[in-house]
Amino acid sequence: MEIVDYLAKRVKIVSIENKIWIGRVSDYTTSADNDDEGEYICITPESGKLQGQPVVFYPNEIKKIELI
């Protein structure tokens, strides 16, 4: 799946730092809309210090992503 396919879905992300994030993908931005800096998704974590706050992930920061 492409990262855009996770938009509006509940996901579990394992970052390249091996941190686990669970939440809903609330936004997707294309590379063109990001001044060619690359596409990214934004999730809203369900728990932890950043609960309820948007967190951005570029594809190269995601070790694993799965639907839950």
PDB file of N, CA, C and O in Angstrom:
ATOM      1  N   MET A   1       0.831  -1.185   0.000  1.00  0.00           N
ATOM      2  CA  MET A   1       0.000   0.000   0.000  1.00  0.00           C
ATOM      3  C   MET A   1       0.880   1.253   0.000  1.00  0.00           C
ATOM      4  O   MET A   1       1.973   1.263   0.565  1.00  0.00           O
ATOM      5  N   GLU A   2       0.391   2.276  -0.626  1.00  0.00           N
ATOM      6  CA  GLU A   2       1.028   3.587  -0.571  1.00  0.00           C
ATOM      7  C   GLU A   2       0.552   4.297   0.694  1.00  0.00           C
ATOM      8  O   GLU A   2      -0.507   3.956   1.222  1.00  0.00           O
ATOM      9  N   ILE A   3       1.300   5.267   1.186  1.00  0.00           N
ATOM     10  CA  ILE A   3       0.874   5.908   2.432  1.00  0.00           C
ATOM     11  C   ILE A   3      -0.454   6.640   2.285  1.00  0.00           C
ATOM     12  O   ILE A   3      -1.192   6.774   3.262  1.00  0.00           O
ATOM     13  N   VAL A   4      -0.767   7.109   1.103  1.00  0.00           N
ATOM     14  CA  VAL A   4      -2.058   7.778   0.885  1.00  0.00           C
ATOM     15  C   VAL A   4      -3.223   6.827   1.153  1.00  0.00           C
ATOM     16  O   VAL A   4      -4.305   7.270   1.537  1.00  0.00           O
ATOM     17  N   ASP A   5      -3.013   5.539   0.957  1.00  0.00           N
ATOM     18  CA  ASP A   5      -4.075   4.549   1.150  1.00  0.00           C
ATOM     19  C   ASP A   5      -4.484   4.399   2.616  1.00  0.00           C
ATOM     20  O   ASP A   5      -5.518   3.798   2.906  1.00  0.00           O
ATOM     21  N   TYR A   6      -3.699   4.929   3.530  1.00  0.00           N
ATOM     22  CA  TYR A   6      -4.009   4.836   4.959  1.00  0.00           C
ATOM     23  C   TYR A   6      -4.840   6.017   5.465  1.00  0.00           C
ATOM     24  O   TYR A   6      -5.227   6.045   6.633  1.00  0.00           O
ATOM     25  N   LEU A   7      -5.114   6.983   4.601  1.00  0.00           N
ATOM     26  CA  LEU A   7      -5.880   8.163   4.993  1.00  0.00           C
ATOM     27  C   LEU A   7      -7.223   7.762   5.592  1.00  0.00           C
ATOM     28  O   LEU A   7      -7.955   6.956   5.017  1.00  0.00           O
ATOM     29  N   ALA A   8      -7.538   8.329   6.747  1.00  0.00           N
ATOM     30  CA  ALA A   8      -8.790   8.107   7.490  1.00  0.00           C
ATOM     31  C   ALA A   8      -8.887   6.708   8.103  1.00  0.00           C
ATOM     32  O   ALA A   8      -9.956   6.303   8.558  1.00  0.00           O
ATOM     33  N   LYS A   9      -7.785   5.977   8.116  1.00  0.00           N
ATOM     34  CA  LYS A   9      -7.770   4.630   8.693  1.00  0.00           C
ATOM     35  C   LYS A   9      -7.057   4.653  10.051  1.00  0.00           C
ATOM     36  O   LYS A   9      -6.211   5.509  10.309  1.00  0.00           O
ATOM     37  N   ARG A  10      -7.412   3.706  10.900  1.00  0.00           N
ATOM     38  CA  ARG A  10      -6.720   3.531  12.184  1.00  0.00           C
ATOM     39  C   ARG A  10      -5.508   2.645  11.923  1.00  0.00           C
ATOM     40  O   ARG A  10      -5.635   1.569  11.339  1.00  0.00           O
ATOM     41  N   VAL A  11      -4.330   3.101  12.357  1.00  0.00           N
ATOM     42  CA  VAL A  11      -3.090   2.401  12.039  1.00  0.00           C
ATOM     43  C   VAL A  11      -2.199   2.240  13.262  1.00  0.00           C
ATOM     44  O   VAL A  11      -2.348   2.915  14.281  1.00  0.00           O
ATOM     45  N   LYS A  12      -1.269   1.313  13.105  1.00  0.00           N
ATOM     46  CA  LYS A  12      -0.160   1.157  14.051  1.00  0.00           C
ATOM     47  C   LYS A  12       1.104   1.409  13.244  1.00  0.00           C
ATOM     48  O   LYS A  12       1.359   0.738  12.244  1.00  0.00           O
ATOM     49  N   ILE A  13       1.891   2.379  13.686  1.00  0.00           N
ATOM     50  CA  ILE A  13       3.142   2.708  13.014  1.00  0.00           C
ATOM     51  C   ILE A  13       4.292   2.371  13.949  1.00  0.00           C
ATOM     52  O   ILE A  13       4.267   2.710  15.132  1.00  0.00           O
ATOM     53  N   VAL A  14       5.304   1.697  13.404  1.00  0.00           N
ATOM     54  CA  VAL A  14       6.568   1.508  14.107  1.00  0.00           C
ATOM     55  C   VAL A  14       7.555   2.414  13.384  1.00  0.00           C
ATOM     56  O   VAL A  14       7.838   2.230  12.200  1.00  0.00           O
ATOM     57  N   SER A  15       8.074   3.393  14.116  1.00  0.00           N
ATOM     58  CA  SER A  15       9.003   4.349  13.513  1.00  0.00           C
ATOM     59  C   SER A  15      10.397   3.734  13.407  1.00  0.00           C
ATOM     60  O   SER A  15      10.663   2.670  13.965  1.00  0.00           O
ATOM     61  N   ILE A  16      11.275   4.415  12.687  1.00  0.00           N
ATOM     62  CA  ILE A  16      12.645   3.908  12.556  1.00  0.00           C
ATOM     63  C   ILE A  16      13.389   3.965  13.883  1.00  0.00           C
ATOM     64  O   ILE A  16      14.449   3.355  14.026  1.00  0.00           O
ATOM     65  N   GLU A  17      12.835   4.706  14.870  1.00  0.00           N
ATOM     66  CA  GLU A  17      13.400   4.714  16.226  1.00  0.00           C
ATOM     67  C   GLU A  17      12.772   3.629  17.095  1.00  0.00           C
ATOM     68  O   GLU A  17      13.010   3.578  18.301  1.00  0.00           O
ATOM     69  N   ASN A  18      11.970   2.762  16.480  1.00  0.00           N
ATOM     70  CA  ASN A  18      11.264   1.665  17.153  1.00  0.00           C
ATOM     71  C   ASN A  18      10.221   2.138  18.163  1.00  0.00           C
ATOM     72  O   ASN A  18       9.898   1.415  19.106  1.00  0.00           O
ATOM     73  N   LYS A  19       9.696   3.343  17.972  1.00  0.00           N
ATOM     74  CA  LYS A  19       8.576   3.814  18.783  1.00  0.00           C
ATOM     75  C   LYS A  19       7.290   3.373  18.108  1.00  0.00           C
ATOM     76  O   LYS A  19       7.195   3.352  16.880  1.00  0.00           O
ATOM     77  N   ILE A  20       6.302   3.022  18.917  1.00  0.00           N
ATOM     78  CA  ILE A  20       5.018   2.560  18.389  1.00  0.00           C
ATOM     79  C   ILE A  20       3.990   3.666  18.564  1.00  0.00           C
ATOM     80  O   ILE A  20       3.851   4.250  19.639  1.00  0.00           O
ATOM     81  N   TRP A  21       3.285   3.936  17.495  1.00  0.00           N
ATOM     82  CA  TRP A  21       2.253   4.964  17.471  1.00  0.00           C
ATOM     83  C   TRP A  21       0.955   4.329  16.984  1.00  0.00           C
ATOM     84  O   TRP A  21       0.952   3.644  15.961  1.00  0.00           O
ATOM     85  N   ILE A  22      -0.129   4.542  17.688  1.00  0.00           N
ATOM     86  CA  ILE A  22      -1.437   4.038  17.272  1.00  0.00           C
ATOM     87  C   ILE A  22      -2.382   5.224  17.192  1.00  0.00           C
ATOM     88  O   ILE A  22      -2.483   6.023  18.124  1.00  0.00           O
ATOM     89  N   GLY A  23      -3.068   5.325  16.071  1.00  0.00           N
ATOM     90  CA  GLY A  23      -4.017   6.419  15.896  1.00  0.00           C
ATOM     91  C   GLY A  23      -4.610   6.414  14.504  1.00  0.00           C
ATOM     92  O   GLY A  23      -4.350   5.521  13.697  1.00  0.00           O
ATOM     93  N   ARG A  24      -5.408   7.426  14.241  1.00  0.00           N
ATOM     94  CA  ARG A  24      -6.066   7.559  12.945  1.00  0.00           C
ATOM     95  C   ARG A  24      -5.263   8.518  12.074  1.00  0.00           C
ATOM     96  O   ARG A  24      -4.813   9.566  12.536  1.00  0.00           O
ATOM     97  N   VAL A  25      -5.088   8.142  10.798  1.00  0.00           N
ATOM     98  CA  VAL A  25      -4.411   9.018   9.844  1.00  0.00           C
ATOM     99  C   VAL A  25      -5.395  10.126   9.476  1.00  0.00           C
ATOM    100  O   VAL A  25      -6.419   9.883   8.838  1.00  0.00           O
ATOM    101  N   SER A  26      -5.064  11.330   9.888  1.00  0.00           N
ATOM    102  CA  SER A  26      -5.983  12.452   9.718  1.00  0.00           C
ATOM    103  C   SER A  26      -5.682  13.308   8.496  1.00  0.00           C
ATOM    104  O   SER A  26      -6.520  14.108   8.079  1.00  0.00           O
ATOM    105  N   ASP A  27      -4.491  13.148   7.916  1.00  0.00           N
ATOM    106  CA  ASP A  27      -4.117  14.004   6.795  1.00  0.00           C
ATOM    107  C   ASP A  27      -3.053  13.319   5.953  1.00  0.00           C
ATOM    108  O   ASP A  27      -2.261  12.515   6.445  1.00  0.00           O
ATOM    109  N   TYR A  28      -3.058  13.659   4.674  1.00  0.00           N
ATOM    110  CA  TYR A  28      -2.032  13.209   3.736  1.00  0.00           C
ATOM    111  C   TYR A  28      -1.642  14.417   2.902  1.00  0.00           C
ATOM    112  O   TYR A  28      -2.508  15.148   2.420  1.00  0.00           O
ATOM    113  N   THR A  29      -0.351  14.629   2.730  1.00  0.00           N
ATOM    114  CA  THR A  29       0.135  15.738   1.912  1.00  0.00           C
ATOM    115  C   THR A  29       1.066  15.183   0.847  1.00  0.00           C
ATOM    116  O   THR A  29       1.976  14.409   1.141  1.00  0.00           O
ATOM    117  N   THR A  30       0.826  15.590  -0.399  1.00  0.00           N
ATOM    118  CA  THR A  30       1.663  15.136  -1.507  1.00  0.00           C
ATOM    119  C   THR A  30       2.988  15.886  -1.514  1.00  0.00           C
ATOM    120  O   THR A  30       3.131  16.924  -0.868  1.00  0.00           O
ATOM    121  N   SER A  31       3.937  15.357  -2.240  1.00  0.00           N
ATOM    122  CA  SER A  31       5.228  16.019  -2.385  1.00  0.00           C
ATOM    123  C   SER A  31       5.053  17.377  -3.062  1.00  0.00           C
ATOM    124  O   SER A  31       5.712  18.348  -2.691  1.00  0.00           O
ATOM    125  N   ALA A  32       4.167  17.444  -4.051  1.00  0.00           N
ATOM    126  CA  ALA A  32       3.926  18.708  -4.760  1.00  0.00           C
ATOM    127  C   ALA A  32       3.373  19.777  -3.823  1.00  0.00           C
ATOM    128  O   ALA A  32       3.717  20.953  -3.946  1.00  0.00           O
ATOM    129  N   ASP A  33       2.523  19.372  -2.894  1.00  0.00           N
ATOM    130  CA  ASP A  33       1.957  20.321  -1.928  1.00  0.00           C
ATOM    131  C   ASP A  33       2.933  20.660  -0.805  1.00  0.00           C
ATOM    132  O   ASP A  33       2.663  21.542   0.010  1.00  0.00           O
ATOM    133  N   ASN A  34       4.059  19.965  -0.762  1.00  0.00           N
ATOM    134  CA  ASN A  34       5.055  20.160   0.292  1.00  0.00           C
ATOM    135  C   ASN A  34       6.365  20.693  -0.297  1.00  0.00           C
ATOM    136  O   ASN A  34       7.447  20.357   0.184  1.00  0.00           O
ATOM    137  N   ASP A  35       6.264  21.517  -1.329  1.00  0.00           N
ATOM    138  CA  ASP A  35       7.448  22.100  -1.977  1.00  0.00           C
ATOM    139  C   ASP A  35       8.481  21.040  -2.350  1.00  0.00           C
ATOM    140  O   ASP A  35       9.687  21.253  -2.220  1.00  0.00           O
ATOM    141  N   ASP A  36       7.985  19.900  -2.815  1.00  0.00           N
ATOM    142  CA  ASP A  36       8.835  18.776  -3.232  1.00  0.00           C
ATOM    143  C   ASP A  36       9.743  18.246  -2.127  1.00  0.00           C
ATOM    144  O   ASP A  36      10.782  17.648  -2.406  1.00  0.00           O
ATOM    145  N   GLU A  37       9.349  18.467  -0.866  1.00  0.00           N
ATOM    146  CA  GLU A  37      10.092  17.928   0.279  1.00  0.00           C
ATOM    147  C   GLU A  37       9.693  16.483   0.565  1.00  0.00           C
ATOM    148  O   GLU A  37      10.289  15.838   1.428  1.00  0.00           O
ATOM    149  N   GLY A  38       8.704  15.974  -0.139  1.00  0.00           N
ATOM    150  CA  GLY A  38       8.249  14.608   0.050  1.00  0.00           C
ATOM    151  C   GLY A  38       6.850  14.546   0.632  1.00  0.00           C
ATOM    152  O   GLY A  38       6.411  15.448   1.345  1.00  0.00           O
ATOM    153  N   GLU A  39       6.160  13.458   0.312  1.00  0.00           N
ATOM    154  CA  GLU A  39       4.814  13.251   0.837  1.00  0.00           C
ATOM    155  C   GLU A  39       4.893  12.846   2.301  1.00  0.00           C
ATOM    156  O   GLU A  39       5.933  12.380   2.767  1.00  0.00           O
ATOM    157  N   TYR A  40       3.789  13.025   3.028  1.00  0.00           N
ATOM    158  CA  TYR A  40       3.744  12.576   4.413  1.00  0.00           C
ATOM    159  C   TYR A  40       2.310  12.361   4.856  1.00  0.00           C
ATOM    160  O   TYR A  40       1.364  12.857   4.244  1.00  0.00           O
ATOM    161  N   ILE A  41       2.177  11.603   5.944  1.00  0.00           N
ATOM    162  CA  ILE A  41       0.881  11.426   6.586  1.00  0.00           C
ATOM    163  C   ILE A  41       0.956  12.026   7.977  1.00  0.00           C
ATOM    164  O   ILE A  41       2.033  12.199   8.546  1.00  0.00           O
ATOM    165  N   CYS A  42      -0.193  12.331   8.499  1.00  0.00           N
ATOM    166  CA  CYS A  42      -0.297  12.880   9.844  1.00  0.00           C
ATOM    167  C   CYS A  42      -1.252  11.987  10.622  1.00  0.00           C
ATOM    168  O   CYS A  42      -2.363  11.718  10.165  1.00  0.00           O
ATOM    169  N   ILE A  43      -0.826  11.528  11.792  1.00  0.00           N
ATOM    170  CA  ILE A  43      -1.726  10.743  12.631  1.00  0.00           C
ATOM    171  C   ILE A  43      -1.976  11.479  13.936  1.00  0.00           C
ATOM    172  O   ILE A  43      -1.197  12.337  14.351  1.00  0.00           O
ATOM    173  N   THR A  44      -3.073  11.125  14.563  1.00  0.00           N
ATOM    174  CA  THR A  44      -3.415  11.657  15.876  1.00  0.00           C
ATOM    175  C   THR A  44      -3.314  10.502  16.864  1.00  0.00           C
ATOM    176  O   THR A  44      -4.202   9.650  16.901  1.00  0.00           O
ATOM    177  N   PRO A  45      -2.244  10.455  17.670  1.00  0.00           N
ATOM    178  CA  PRO A  45      -2.052   9.348  18.606  1.00  0.00           C
ATOM    179  C   PRO A  45      -3.186   9.241  19.628  1.00  0.00           C
ATOM    180  O   PRO A  45      -3.735  10.245  20.081  1.00  0.00           O
ATOM    181  N   GLU A  46      -3.519   8.004  19.975  1.00  0.00           N
ATOM    182  CA  GLU A  46      -4.585   7.733  20.940  1.00  0.00           C
ATOM    183  C   GLU A  46      -4.091   7.767  22.381  1.00  0.00           C
ATOM    184  O   GLU A  46      -4.899   7.858  23.306  1.00  0.00           O
ATOM    185  N   SER A  47      -2.776   7.695  22.587  1.00  0.00           N
ATOM    186  CA  SER A  47      -2.228   7.693  23.946  1.00  0.00           C
ATOM    187  C   SER A  47      -0.819   8.264  23.924  1.00  0.00           C
ATOM    188  O   SER A  47      -0.265   8.554  22.863  1.00  0.00           O
ATOM    189  N   GLY A  48      -0.255   8.420  25.103  1.00  0.00           N
ATOM    190  CA  GLY A  48       1.106   8.926  25.226  1.00  0.00           C
ATOM    191  C   GLY A  48       1.154  10.435  25.388  1.00  0.00           C
ATOM    192  O   GLY A  48       0.120  11.100  25.459  1.00  0.00           O
ATOM    193  N   LYS A  49       2.375  10.969  25.447  1.00  0.00           N
ATOM    194  CA  LYS A  49       2.578  12.401  25.662  1.00  0.00           C
ATOM    195  C   LYS A  49       1.945  13.258  24.569  1.00  0.00           C
ATOM    196  O   LYS A  49       1.515  14.382  24.828  1.00  0.00           O
ATOM    197  N   LEU A  50       1.890  12.737  23.367  1.00  0.00           N
ATOM    198  CA  LEU A  50       1.351  13.497  22.237  1.00  0.00           C
ATOM    199  C   LEU A  50      -0.088  13.110  21.896  1.00  0.00           C
ATOM    200  O   LEU A  50      -0.557  13.377  20.789  1.00  0.00           O
ATOM    201  N   GLN A  51      -0.780  12.491  22.830  1.00  0.00           N
ATOM    202  CA  GLN A  51      -2.171  12.081  22.603  1.00  0.00           C
ATOM    203  C   GLN A  51      -2.996  13.276  22.124  1.00  0.00           C
ATOM    204  O   GLN A  51      -2.977  14.350  22.725  1.00  0.00           O
ATOM    205  N   GLY A  52      -3.718  13.057  21.026  1.00  0.00           N
ATOM    206  CA  GLY A  52      -4.607  14.077  20.494  1.00  0.00           C
ATOM    207  C   GLY A  52      -3.933  15.163  19.676  1.00  0.00           C
ATOM    208  O   GLY A  52      -4.610  16.034  19.130  1.00  0.00           O
ATOM    209  N   GLN A  53      -2.604  15.126  19.583  1.00  0.00           N
ATOM    210  CA  GLN A  53      -1.870  16.130  18.820  1.00  0.00           C
ATOM    211  C   GLN A  53      -1.395  15.526  17.499  1.00  0.00           C
ATOM    212  O   GLN A  53      -1.039  14.348  17.460  1.00  0.00           O
ATOM    213  N   PRO A  54      -1.382  16.299  16.430  1.00  0.00           N
ATOM    214  CA  PRO A  54      -0.940  15.760  15.140  1.00  0.00           C
ATOM    215  C   PRO A  54       0.552  15.437  15.137  1.00  0.00           C
ATOM    216  O   PRO A  54       1.372  16.217  15.623  1.00  0.00           O
ATOM    217  N   VAL A  55       0.886  14.277  14.582  1.00  0.00           N
ATOM    218  CA  VAL A  55       2.279  13.843  14.443  1.00  0.00           C
ATOM    219  C   VAL A  55       2.489  13.461  12.983  1.00  0.00           C
ATOM    220  O   VAL A  55       1.726  12.671  12.428  1.00  0.00           O
ATOM    221  N   VAL A  56       3.521  14.019  12.364  1.00  0.00           N
ATOM    222  CA  VAL A  56       3.796  13.821  10.942  1.00  0.00           C
ATOM    223  C   VAL A  56       4.832  12.715  10.749  1.00  0.00           C
ATOM    224  O   VAL A  56       5.812  12.620  11.488  1.00  0.00           O
ATOM    225  N   PHE A  57       4.588  11.875   9.726  1.00  0.00           N
ATOM    226  CA  PHE A  57       5.533  10.824   9.348  1.00  0.00           C
ATOM    227  C   PHE A  57       5.776  10.863   7.845  1.00  0.00           C
ATOM    228  O   PHE A  57       4.838  10.801   7.050  1.00  0.00           O
ATOM    229  N   TYR A  58       7.042  10.966   7.471  1.00  0.00           N
ATOM    230  CA  TYR A  58       7.454  10.791   6.082  1.00  0.00           C
ATOM    231  C   TYR A  58       7.694   9.294   5.878  1.00  0.00           C
ATOM    232  O   TYR A  58       8.008   8.591   6.838  1.00  0.00           O
ATOM    233  N   PRO A  59       7.553   8.794   4.651  1.00  0.00           N
ATOM    234  CA  PRO A  59       7.732   7.351   4.419  1.00  0.00           C
ATOM    235  C   PRO A  59       9.063   6.800   4.934  1.00  0.00           C
ATOM    236  O   PRO A  59       9.116   5.671   5.422  1.00  0.00           O
ATOM    237  N   ASN A  60      10.135   7.585   4.830  1.00  0.00           N
ATOM    238  CA  ASN A  60      11.446   7.090   5.280  1.00  0.00           C
ATOM    239  C   ASN A  60      11.573   7.046   6.800  1.00  0.00           C
ATOM    240  O   ASN A  60      12.578   6.559   7.317  1.00  0.00           O
ATOM    241  N   GLU A  61      10.566   7.547   7.526  1.00  0.00           N
ATOM    242  CA  GLU A  61      10.567   7.493   8.986  1.00  0.00           C
ATOM    243  C   GLU A  61       9.736   6.325   9.511  1.00  0.00           C
ATOM    244  O   GLU A  61       9.680   6.077  10.716  1.00  0.00           O
ATOM    245  N   ILE A  62       9.089   5.611   8.581  1.00  0.00           N
ATOM    246  CA  ILE A  62       8.204   4.507   8.957  1.00  0.00           C
ATOM    247  C   ILE A  62       8.901   3.180   8.685  1.00  0.00           C
ATOM    248  O   ILE A  62       9.236   2.856   7.546  1.00  0.00           O
ATOM    249  N   LYS A  63       9.108   2.428   9.749  1.00  0.00           N
ATOM    250  CA  LYS A  63       9.686   1.085   9.610  1.00  0.00           C
ATOM    251  C   LYS A  63       8.600   0.103   9.193  1.00  0.00           C
ATOM    252  O   LYS A  63       8.813  -0.756   8.337  1.00  0.00           O
ATOM    253  N   LYS A  64       7.412   0.248   9.824  1.00  0.00           N
ATOM    254  CA  LYS A  64       6.292  -0.651   9.546  1.00  0.00           C
ATOM    255  C   LYS A  64       4.997   0.107   9.810  1.00  0.00           C
ATOM    256  O   LYS A  64       4.903   0.899  10.748  1.00  0.00           O
ATOM    257  N   ILE A  65       4.005  -0.148   8.967  1.00  0.00           N
ATOM    258  CA  ILE A  65       2.678   0.428   9.177  1.00  0.00           C
ATOM    259  C   ILE A  65       1.647  -0.649   8.873  1.00  0.00           C
ATOM    260  O   ILE A  65       1.766  -1.388   7.896  1.00  0.00           O
ATOM    261  N   GLU A  66       0.634  -0.724   9.727  1.00  0.00           N
ATOM    262  CA  GLU A  66      -0.418  -1.717   9.500  1.00  0.00           C
ATOM    263  C   GLU A  66      -1.764  -1.160   9.935  1.00  0.00           C
ATOM    264  O   GLU A  66      -1.852  -0.332  10.842  1.00  0.00           O
ATOM    265  N   LEU A  67      -2.801  -1.630   9.274  1.00  0.00           N
ATOM    266  CA  LEU A  67      -4.169  -1.280   9.648  1.00  0.00           C
ATOM    267  C   LEU A  67      -4.548  -2.043  10.903  1.00  0.00           C
ATOM    268  O   LEU A  67      -4.184  -3.208  11.061  1.00  0.00           O
ATOM    269  N   ILE A  68      -5.277  -1.391  11.794  1.00  0.00           N
ATOM    270  CA  ILE A  68      -5.769  -2.098  12.983  1.00  0.00           C
ATOM    271  C   ILE A  68      -7.231  -1.751  13.212  1.00  0.00           C
ATOM    272  O   ILE A  68      -7.840  -2.240  14.164  1.00  0.00           O
TER     273      ILE A  68
END
